[in-house]
Amino acid sequence: MKVIICGAGQVGWQIARHLSGENNDVTVVDNNADLVRRATETLDVQGISGFASYPDILDRAGADDADMIIAATHSDEVNMVTCQIAHSVFSIPRKIARLRSQSYLDAIYSDLYRRDHLPIDVVISPEKEVAEAALQRLAAPAAFDTEQFLEGKAQLLGITIDEDCPVVNTPLRQLTDLFSTLRCVVVGIRREGKLFAPEAGDQIFVGDECYIFTHTEDMTRALEIFGKTTMRQDRLVIVGGGNVGLAVAQALEARTNRVRVKVIEKNRHCAERAADALERTIVLNGDGLDQALLAEANIDRADAVLCVTDDDKTNLLAAVRAKTVGCPMTICLVNDPTLVPLMQPLEVDAYINPRATTVSSILRHIRHGRVRNVYSIGDAEAEMIEAQVLSTSPIAGQKVRDIDFPEGVLVGGIIKGGEMMRPKGGTRIEEGDVIALFALAADVGEVERLLQVSIDFF
C-alpha cells in the first residue's frame, strides 16, 4: 500500500516506522528538512521537504496513486486542508487527521467531516486519547501501563516486580499450575531494557517489567499474586487544567461513585475555563510546584496525583514533590521518551506517553481485515493486536500448540461464544473467535499473515 505521512515529528516518525517495516511504500512530508532527513536516514521511506497542504508538494509525494494519507502535523488547520486537497485534487481514498483543538471535536460539529464538506475519514484527538489513558491508569493504580481489550473483558497491565512479589524466581509454567483458574498470561517481560516474549520455563526476577494480559474480573487477584495491592481512588489532585486535565475531571464528575477532585492550573484563563466547566471540582490557580499550593490542595491526603501539564519536567517535579509529602500514587504525562528511565529512580508510579497513545489510535484505524484494536507497547517495541479470526486465516481450525508462531508472539486471550478464556495448548482457534496477540515489532508482519490481514484497504 502507498501511504503519505504528513508530519515527521514523533507521531509521524513512529507511524512511518511501523508501516515501512511492513513493506509499504511510505513517503514522509514535512516543512522541516532536518526531520525529513532523520526519517529517510533511519527508515526505509522517501522524504519530501515542504508544506503538506500545498498541492504541488503532495503531487511530488505521489498523491496521484496514494491509497492513504495521514495528516499528523502540529497544525490542525494544515491537517484539515491537507485532507481536503487529498480528496478534491487527488482522490485519495482514505484520509486520517490528527486534530487537537476541542472546538473541532465537539459532537455538535461532527457534520463538518462529511464527504461533501471536509472529507476526513478518521479524526484522531491526542488529548482525548491521553485523557482516556489517564482514566485507565487511575483504574489500575498499581500498573505503569494499561489498555483494555476484548470488548472490555480483558486488560493489558504493565507492572514492575518488587522484592515483596510472592512469585519472584518462579517459572511461568509453575504459575499456571498453581493458579489454574486464573485467566491471566504473562505476555512480555522487559529485563535490563530489553523486551521479550517469555517461554514457559522463564522465571520472573526483581526489577522486571512484566506485561500481563488478564480477564477484567481477575485483575485484582492477578495484581495480588504479583505483589500489588488495589487502592481506592477517592481523592485526586490534577496538576494541569488544560484539555487533558479538564477532560479527566469531567469524566470523574460524571461517575456515580463520587471522587473528590482538585485541579491546579497555572494559567489564569485556563483555570477560569476549567472552573466554569466543572461543577463539583475545586480549581486552584497557581503553580503545581508551589509547596504551599500543594498543601492547600491537601496533597498529603490525596490518594493520587495526576500531572498533565504541557511541560514534561514540570510533571516530573510536581510528582516528586507530591510523593515527598505523602501522596502514595503519582502519574505523569511524559512526551520525551528519554525521560522514561528516570521514572523508577524518582519513584513515579506510572506515566502516559501521548505519542504511544496517538500511534496506537492511528494503527487501530489503518489495520485492515478484522483487526479491532492495536496498542503500541513501550517505544514501539511491541504491539498487542486484537482481531477476529477469518476462515481464510492459516490459524483457523488449529490448536494453539500446533500453530507456528514466531518466538516473539504469544496469545494473551481468546473470546469464544462471547466468553473470554485463557489460551491453553489444546485450545482450538476457530473462525469467528476474537484473539489477542502480543507481538514484538519484528514479528508484526508474520502475525498479519497468520490472521490473513494486511494494512491494505482494497
Residue pairs with C-beta under 8 A, 6 or more apart in sequence:
1 24
1 25
1 67
1 68
1 454
1 455
1 456
1 457
2 24
2 25
2 27
2 62
2 65
2 66
2 67
2 68
3 19
3 24
3 25
3 26
3 27
3 66
3 67
3 68
3 69
3 70
4 26
4 27
4 29
4 58
4 61
4 62
4 63
4 66
4 68
4 69
4 70
4 86
4 92
5 12
5 15
5 16
5 19
5 26
5 27
5 28
5 29
5 69
5 70
5 72
6 12
6 29
6 30
6 52
6 69
6 70
6 71
6 72
6 73
6 78
6 79
6 82
7 29
7 30
7 52
7 71
7 72
7 73
7 74
7 79
7 98
8 16
8 28
8 29
8 30
8 32
8 35
8 36
8 38
8 39
8 47
9 30
9 35
9 72
9 73
9 74
10 335
10 355
11 72
11 98
11 126
11 355
11 358
11 359
11 362
12 28
12 30
12 39
12 70
12 72
12 73
13 28
13 35
13 38
13 39
13 43
14 355
14 359
14 376
14 380
15 70
15 72
15 359
15 362
15 363
16 26
16 28
16 39
16 43
16 45
17 43
17 380
18 359
18 363
18 376
18 380
18 441
18 444
19 26
19 366
19 455
20 26
20 43
20 44
20 45
21 44
21 441
21 442
21 444
21 445
22 444
22 445
22 448
22 455
23 445
24 455
25 62
26 43
26 44
26 45
26 46
27 45
27 46
27 47
27 48
27 61
27 62
27 66
28 36
28 39
28 40
28 43
28 45
28 46
28 47
28 48
29 36
29 47
29 48
29 49
29 50
29 52
29 57
29 58
29 61
30 36
30 39
30 47
30 49
30 52
30 73
31 49
31 50
31 51
31 52
32 49
33 49
36 47
36 48
36 49
37 47
39 45
39 47
40 46
40 47
46 61
46 62
48 57
48 60
48 61
50 56
50 57
50 60
51 57
51 78
52 58
52 71
52 73
52 78
52 82
53 78
53 81
53 82
53 85
55 85
55 89
58 69
58 82
58 85
58 86
58 89
58 90
59 90
63 69
63 86
63 89
63 90
63 92
64 90
66 86
66 90
66 92
67 92
67 93
67 94
67 456
67 457
67 458
68 92
68 93
68 94
68 95
68 96
68 366
68 457
69 82
69 83
69 86
69 92
69 94
69 95
69 96
70 96
70 362
70 366
71 78
71 79
71 80
71 82
71 83
71 86
71 95
71 96
71 97
71 98
72 79
72 97
72 98
72 124
72 358
72 362
73 79
73 82
73 98
76 98
76 99
76 100
76 101
76 104
79 97
79 98
79 99
80 97
80 99
80 104
80 118
80 120
82 97
83 95
83 97
83 118
83 119
83 120
84 118
84 119
86 92
86 95
87 95
87 115
87 119
88 119
93 457
93 458
94 121
94 366
94 457
95 119
95 120
95 121
95 122
96 120
96 121
96 122
96 123
96 124
96 362
96 365
96 366
97 120
97 122
97 123
97 124
98 124
98 125
98 126
98 358
98 362
99 105
99 123
99 124
99 125
100 125
100 126
100 127
100 243
102 127
102 243
103 109
104 112
104 123
105 123
105 125
105 128
111 117
112 118
113 119
113 120
113 123
122 365
124 358
124 361
124 362
124 365
126 354
126 357
126 358
127 242
127 243
127 244
127 247
128 247
129 354
129 357
129 358
129 360
129 361
130 244
130 308
130 333
130 352
130 354
130 357
131 243
131 244
131 247
131 248
131 251
132 357
133 147
133 352
133 357
134 244
134 248
134 306
134 308
134 331
134 333
134 352
135 248
135 251
135 252
136 146
136 147
136 148
137 143
137 146
137 306
137 331
137 350
137 352
138 233
138 236
138 304
138 306
138 331
139 146
140 146
140 155
140 157
140 219
140 223
140 230
141 230
141 231
141 233
141 304
141 329
141 349
141 350
142 159
142 223
142 228
142 229
142 230
142 231
143 157
143 158
143 159
143 223
143 228
143 350
144 158
144 159
144 160
144 209
144 343
144 349
144 350
144 351
145 156
145 157
145 158
145 211
145 350
145 377
146 155
146 156
146 157
146 158
147 155
147 156
147 360
147 375
147 384
148 154
148 155
148 156
148 216
149 155
149 156
149 213
149 373
149 375
149 384
149 386
149 412
149 413
149 436
150 386
150 413
150 415
150 420
150 434
150 436
151 415
152 216
153 215
153 216
153 415
153 420
154 213
154 214
154 215
154 216
154 412
154 413
154 420
154 436
155 213
155 214
155 215
155 216
155 219
156 187
156 211
156 212
156 213
156 375
156 384
156 412
157 211
157 212
157 213
157 214
157 219
157 222
157 223
158 209
158 210
158 211
158 377
159 209
159 210
159 212
159 223
159 226
159 228
160 207
160 208
160 209
160 210
160 344
161 168
161 204
161 205
161 206
161 207
161 208
161 209
161 210
161 226
161 227
162 206
162 227
163 206
164 227
165 204
165 206
165 226
165 227
166 225
166 226
166 227
167 175
167 204
167 225
167 226
167 227
168 204
168 205
168 206
169 203
169 204
169 205
170 178
170 203
170 204
171 200
171 201
171 202
171 203
172 186
172 198
172 199
172 200
172 201
172 202
172 203
172 204
173 200
173 201
175 186
175 225
176 200
179 225
182 214
182 218
182 221
182 222
182 225
182 422
183 214
183 215
183 217
183 218
183 413
183 420
183 421
183 422
184 212
184 213
184 214
184 215
184 218
184 222
184 225
184 422
185 212
185 213
185 214
185 410
185 411
185 412
185 413
185 422
185 423
186 198
186 204
186 210
186 211
186 212
187 197
187 211
187 212
187 213
187 384
187 410
187 412
187 438
188 195
188 196
188 197
188 198
188 210
188 211
188 377
188 382
188 410
188 438
189 195
189 196
189 198
189 202
189 204
189 208
189 209
189 210
189 211
190 196
190 208
190 209
190 210
190 211
190 378
190 381
191 205
191 207
191 208
191 209
195 377
195 378
195 381
195 382
195 440
196 408
196 440
197 407
197 408
197 409
197 410
197 438
197 440
198 410
204 210
210 226
211 377
211 438
212 222
212 226
213 384
213 412
213 413
213 436
213 438
214 222
215 413
215 420
215 422
220 230
223 229
223 230
224 230
231 303
231 328
231 329
232 303
233 259
233 303
233 304
233 329
234 259
234 260
234 303
235 259
235 260
235 298
235 301
235 302
235 303
235 304
236 252
236 259
236 260
236 261
236 262
236 302
236 303
236 304
236 305
236 306
237 261
237 262
237 263
237 264
237 294
237 297
237 298
237 299
237 302
237 304
237 305
237 306
237 322
237 327
238 245
238 248
238 249
238 261
238 262
238 263
238 264
238 305
238 306
238 308
239 245
239 264
239 288
239 305
239 306
239 307
239 308
239 309
239 314
239 315
239 318
239 322
240 263
240 264
240 265
240 288
240 306
240 307
240 308
240 309
240 310
240 315
240 333
241 249
241 263
241 264
241 265
241 267
241 270
241 271
241 273
241 274
241 283
242 265
242 270
242 308
242 309
242 310
244 308
244 333
245 263
245 265
245 274
245 306
245 308
246 263
246 273
246 274
246 277
246 278
248 306
248 308
249 261
249 263
249 274
249 278
249 281
250 277
250 278
252 259
252 261
252 281
253 261
253 278
253 279
253 280
253 281
258 280
261 280
261 281
261 282
262 281
262 282
262 283
262 284
262 297
262 298
262 302
263 271
263 274
263 278
263 281
263 282
263 283
263 284
264 284
264 286
264 287
264 288
264 293
264 294
264 297
265 271
265 274
265 283
265 284
265 285
265 286
266 285
266 286
266 287
266 288
266 309
268 285
271 283
271 284
271 285
272 285
274 281
274 283
275 283
282 297
284 293
284 296
284 297
286 293
287 293
288 294
288 307
288 309
288 314
288 318
289 314
289 317
289 318
289 321
291 321
291 325
294 321
294 322
294 325
295 325
299 305
299 322
299 325
299 326
299 327
300 325
300 326
300 327
302 322
302 327
303 327
303 328
303 329
304 327
304 328
304 329
304 330
304 331
305 318
305 319
305 322
305 327
305 329
305 330
305 331
306 331
307 314
307 315
307 316
307 318
307 319
307 322
307 330
307 331
307 332
307 333
308 315
308 333
308 352
309 315
309 318
309 333
312 332
312 333
312 334
312 335
312 336
312 339
315 332
315 333
315 334
316 332
316 334
316 339
316 342
316 346
316 348
319 330
319 331
319 332
319 346
319 348
320 330
320 346
320 347
320 348
322 330
323 330
323 347
323 348
329 349
329 350
330 347
330 348
330 349
330 350
331 348
331 349
331 350
331 351
331 352
332 343
332 348
332 350
332 351
332 352
333 351
333 352
333 354
334 340
334 343
334 351
334 352
334 353
335 353
335 354
335 355
337 353
337 355
337 379
340 351
340 353
340 379
342 348
343 351
356 376
356 377
356 378
356 379
356 380
359 376
359 380
360 374
360 375
360 376
363 374
363 376
363 383
364 371
364 372
364 373
364 374
366 455
367 374
367 385
367 387
367 448
367 453
367 455
368 453
368 454
368 455
368 456
368 457
369 387
369 390
369 448
369 451
369 452
369 453
369 454
370 387
370 388
370 389
370 390
370 451
370 453
371 385
371 386
371 387
371 451
371 453
372 386
372 387
372 388
372 434
373 384
373 385
373 386
374 383
374 384
374 385
374 386
375 383
375 384
376 382
376 383
377 383
377 384
377 438
380 441
381 440
381 441
382 408
382 438
382 439
382 440
382 441
383 438
383 439
383 441
383 444
384 412
384 436
384 437
384 438
384 439
385 436
385 437
385 439
385 444
385 447
385 451
386 434
386 435
386 436
386 437
387 434
387 435
387 437
387 451
387 453
388 432
388 433
388 434
388 435
389 395
389 396
389 429
389 430
389 431
389 432
389 433
389 434
389 435
389 451
390 396
390 431
390 451
390 452
390 453
391 431
392 452
393 431
393 450
393 451
393 452
394 403
394 449
394 450
394 452
395 403
395 429
395 435
395 450
395 451
396 429
396 430
396 431
397 428
397 429
397 430
397 431
398 428
398 429
399 425
399 426
399 427
399 428
399 429
400 411
400 423
400 424
400 425
400 426
400 427
400 428
400 429
401 425
401 426
403 429
403 450
405 411
405 450
406 439
406 440
406 443
406 446
406 447
407 443
408 439
408 440
408 442
408 443
409 437
409 438
409 439
409 440
409 443
409 446
409 447
410 437
410 438
411 423
411 435
411 436
411 437
411 438
412 423
412 436
412 437
412 438
413 420
413 421
413 422
413 423
413 435
413 436
414 420
414 421
414 423
414 427
414 429
414 433
414 434
414 435
414 436
415 421
415 433
415 434
415 435
416 430
416 433
421 427
429 435
435 451
437 447
439 446
439 447
448 454
448 455
